[in-house]
């Protein structure tokens, strides 16, 4: 999932600046044949756009999420009290449908429409799983995840039929009950990958995780000279979060990057021959960053022993955040504090990035395991 931040700073809703305590999520679809989220962003980012403002659009062509309000900002999307409690997300709709009145429509290319609906549905599942995690919401609890239609039935939203009408009209298998189950399953998959992800300040002073970590057989400490290497699992995690691009690009931090996050001596126009070449470059880079972790162990900057999972997590962190931030993270701290503080390094270009939030959660969970 890719989240593109494009806050509607000129919309009167944003300018009101009201905040909410998020208690739920409402799923919408736009109600017109327009697959492009950017069209809505341009249309709504104006002072005269005073009727509506949601938190995000899901683009029908790409599946990208265009975040248009801060998540805890009070939006204008439900047309009732749901604005005070729920985040609102709009899914864009296929261009091949034509509304004939109310929620009724015809479709000139059902196969194409269903492919687009699947794209927005899948992204919505991932986004809602992410938001449930962010705000500690149970996707299966009553009233937490609702459609606009369900919100109206509950008396908390205006009389609309979306997105249920779109799924039904295309004779798809999608339902809101199924959607909630899919969000719950997506959260379960994330939990399997990050079983111990925590928010800063939320971990108790002593827990089973703490005991397991401190009792794990150490494979390195400040007093030993063995050199550790990142495991295959650690390499796979780094590669998954970095992604592979064979042409040089500017990362969110403003650095020219290529391959799996390689930045040294990269300049505009550079290109790698293949993904295999990118993989080899990644392996060499990780040797360097694993070396920084070993260096801090040898010098005692890291004052506690590491197991393999902890070493992998710190190497991944160092590769993403740099040697200086690794030193800052570990200096003078015990292992539990390091695992907690790691979660705070989630910004790129001064903005919190969803990809970095997920990466820090997985690294922290791996470190604490």
N, C-alpha and C positions, 0 to 999 in steps of 0.2 A: 504494500500500500504506500502510495506517495501522497503526502499532504503538501499542497501549495498554499502558502499563507498569503492571502490578498484581502486584508481586513477592509471593510467598507467604511472608511474613515469619513466620507462625505455624506453617508446616510444618516438621517435624523435619529434613527434608533441607536446607532453607535454613539452619536453625540450626546444622547441622553445620559449615557454612562452608568446605567443601573445594573447592579449585579444580582445574581440569584444563588441560592443554595441548590445545586443540581440534585434532583430526586428522580429524574427519569429522562428518557430519550424518546423523541417522536419522529417517526419516519414518514416522509412526504414524497410525492412525485409532483413534477412541476405543472402538470395539467395542460400542456401544450406540446406540439411536435417540435421540440428543440433539444438536440443532443449535446450542445456545447455549453459547458458551465461558464466559459468566459463571456458569452453573450449576456448572461444574467448578471455577472459581476460588473460588466460595463454599464448595464442598464440600471442597476440598483445602487451603484456608487455615485449617487447624485443627491444634492440637497432636496430636490423635488420628489425623490422616491420615498414618500412618507407613509406608504400603506403596508409595507412588509419588509422583513429583514430576517433571514435565517442564519444559522451558524455555519452551514456548509452546503455546497453543491457537489454532487458526484457526476463527473463528466461521462456521458454515454459513449463517447468514442474511445476514450483512453482509460476510463476507470479511475482517473486521478481525483483526489478530494481537494476541492477549493474551499479552504476555511475562510469564512467571511466575517465572523465575529469571534472574539475570545470565547472559549467554551463556557465560562461562568458569567457571561454578559446576558442580560435579559433581552431576548429577541422578540420579534413580532412575527410569529409563524403559526401559532395555534388558533388565534382568534378567540381566546378565552383565558381561563386561569392557568392553563398549561404553560403560558408564557412565563409564569412566575416560578415554574418548577422544572421544566423540561428543555433540553437542548433539541433544536429542530434541524433536521437534515433533509435536503431535497435531492431526489434522484432525477436526473434529466431523462427525457423520453425520446423515443425514436422519431426520426423525421418522416417515416413512412406511414404514420397514423394521421387520421383526420377526424377531429371532433365534430359530431353531428348534433350535439345538444347535451348539456349537462355532462355526465360521466360516460356517455355513449360515444363510440368512435368506430371508424372503419380502418382497416389496415391493408396496404397494398403489397406488403412483403413481410409475411408473418415470420419467416425463417430469420430474416435480418433483424426484425424487431425483437424476437426471442433471444438472439445472440446478444443484443445490446442490453436487454433487461437482465440477462444472466450476469453481464459485466457489472452493471450497477448494483445488482443484488449481492454479488460476491464481495464487492468493495464495502458495501453497507454492513455486511456481516463483520468484516475485519475492523471497520471503523467503530462499530458499536461495541465489539469486544474490547477494543482499545479504550473507549470511553468508559465502559463499565469498570475496567480495571483502574482507570484514573480516578473515578469518583466512588469507588467501592460499592458498585451497584450489582444486585443479583438480577440477571436478565430474565429469570423465570419467575420472579416475584410479581405479584399482582400490580399492574399499573406502571411498572418500571419502563418497559419497552412497549410502546403503542403506536399504531398508525394514526394518521389524521382522522380516518373514519372511526376508529375505536375511541379516539379522544372525544369525538362528537357524541358517540353513544354514552360515554361516561359523563357528559355535561361539562367537559373542560376545554372543548375546542369547537370551532364553527362547523357548519354543515358541509363537509367535504367527504368524498369517497376514496381518496387516495391513501396509499398506492394500491389498495385492494382492487379497485376498479380496473387498473391497468393489467394486473396479473390475471384477473378473471376474464377480462375482455380478450386477452390473447390466448386464453385456454391453456395457461401455463400451470405448473404444479405448485407455484409459490403461494404460501399463506403466511399470515403473521404468526400463527402458532409454530409453523416450521421455521420461520425466521428466528424466533426466540430460541428455539432448540439449536439452530445452527450457530447463533451467537454464543450460547452456552458451551457448545462443543468447541468453538474456536478458542474460548477462554481456557478450556481444559487442555487443548493442545499447547497453548502458550505456557500453561502451568507445568506441563511435562517438560518443556524446554527450560523454564525458569521457575522451578518449584519453590524457591525461597525468596522470590523478588519481594522487596520491602520498600517502603517509603522512608525518607530520612526522618529519624526521630521516632519511628514506630516500633522498632525492635526492643523487646524487653531486655533488662540488664543481663539476665541469665536465661538461657533457653536450651532446648534440646539441640538446636542448631549450633549454639555456642559450644556445648559440651562435645558434640560430634567433631567439630572443627578442631578444638584444642586437643582432643584425644587421637586425632588422625595421625598415622605414622608419618613423621616429617621426612622429607627426602632431601632437604637442604636447610641449612641454617647459617648464621653469620660465622660460626666456628668451623665450617667445612669448606673444602675447596672444590668439590665436584661441580661441574658446569651442567646446568639443566637445559633442556630443549623443549620447545613447544610441541605438544602432541598433535597427531593427525586431527583429533577432534577440535583442538584449538585452532589449527590452520583452517579447518572447514568453517568454523564460526566467523573468523576474521573475513574470509572470502565471501561468505554469505552477506555480511553486513556492508562490506565495501562495494560489492558488485564489480563487474568487469566492464571496462570501457576501453576500447583499443585506440581511440583518439583522445588527445589531450583536452581537458575541460577544466573550468573553474569550479572548485568545490565550494560549499556554503561559507567556508572560512576565507575564501578569496585566494586560494592557492591553486596553481596549475597542477593537475593530477592526471594520472594515466594508469591503465591496468587495474589492479586491485588496491587502489589508494596510494600508489607510488607518487611521491612528490619531488624527490631529489633531482635537480637539474632538468626538470620538465619545462618545456616552453610551448607556446602556441604553435599548432601545426604538427606536433610530434604524433607519431602513430606506431603502434606495435604490430608485428606481423600476424600474430595469432593469440588465441587464449592460452595456448601452451606457453608461449613466450611470457605472457602476463603472469602465469602461475609460477614460472621459474623466478621471475622478478620478485614476486611476493615471498617466496621461500628465502631468498637472499635478504630481503628487507626484514623478515621476521627474525632471522638470525641476529641481525643488528639490534633489534628492539628487545629480544630475549636477553641479549648481552647486557642491556641496561638493567634489567631485573636482576640478573646474576651479579652485576657490579654493586647494586645497592644491598644485596644480601651479603656479599663479601665485606663491604665496608661497615655493615651494621645499620645502615639507613633503614632497612627492613629488619626489625628487631625480633621477629617471630619466625618460626619454621614454616615452610610452605609444603603443601602436598601438590600433586600434579595439577589438580583443578585450579588451585590458587595461582600457581605459576602461569597457567594458560590464560586465566582471567586478567592478570596483571600485564602479560605480554600484549594481549589484545587491546587493553586500555592504553598502554604506552604507544602502540602503533597508531592508535586513533588520536590520542591527546598529546603525545610527545614526552620526552624525557623529563622536562621541567615540571610538567603537571604530575608525572609519576612520583617524582621526588616530593612534591608538595603533598600528594595524597598519602604517602606512607610515612613521612618523617614524623617521629615522635608519637605514633599512633599504634594502638593494638590492632589485632586482626579484625575484631568486630567493628571497630570504628572505621577502619579502612573500607570494609564491605558496605557500610552505611554511606560514607561520604562519597564513594564512587558514583552513587546515583545522581549527585549534584552536577556532574559534568555532562550536561545534556544540551548545550547551546552551540550554535554555529552562526557566526556573524552577529552575535548578540541576541539571537532568538532561540527559544526552545524548539527543538526539532523532534518530531515524533520518532524518526528513525533512531536518533541518539537516545531518546528515552527508552526505547525497546532494547537497544544495545547495552546501555548501562544496567538495565534490569537483568538481562541475561548474564552479563559479566559478574554482577554482584551475586546473583544466585549461584553461579558456578564457583565463585570465590568462597562462598559460605558453605559449600557442599563438601 
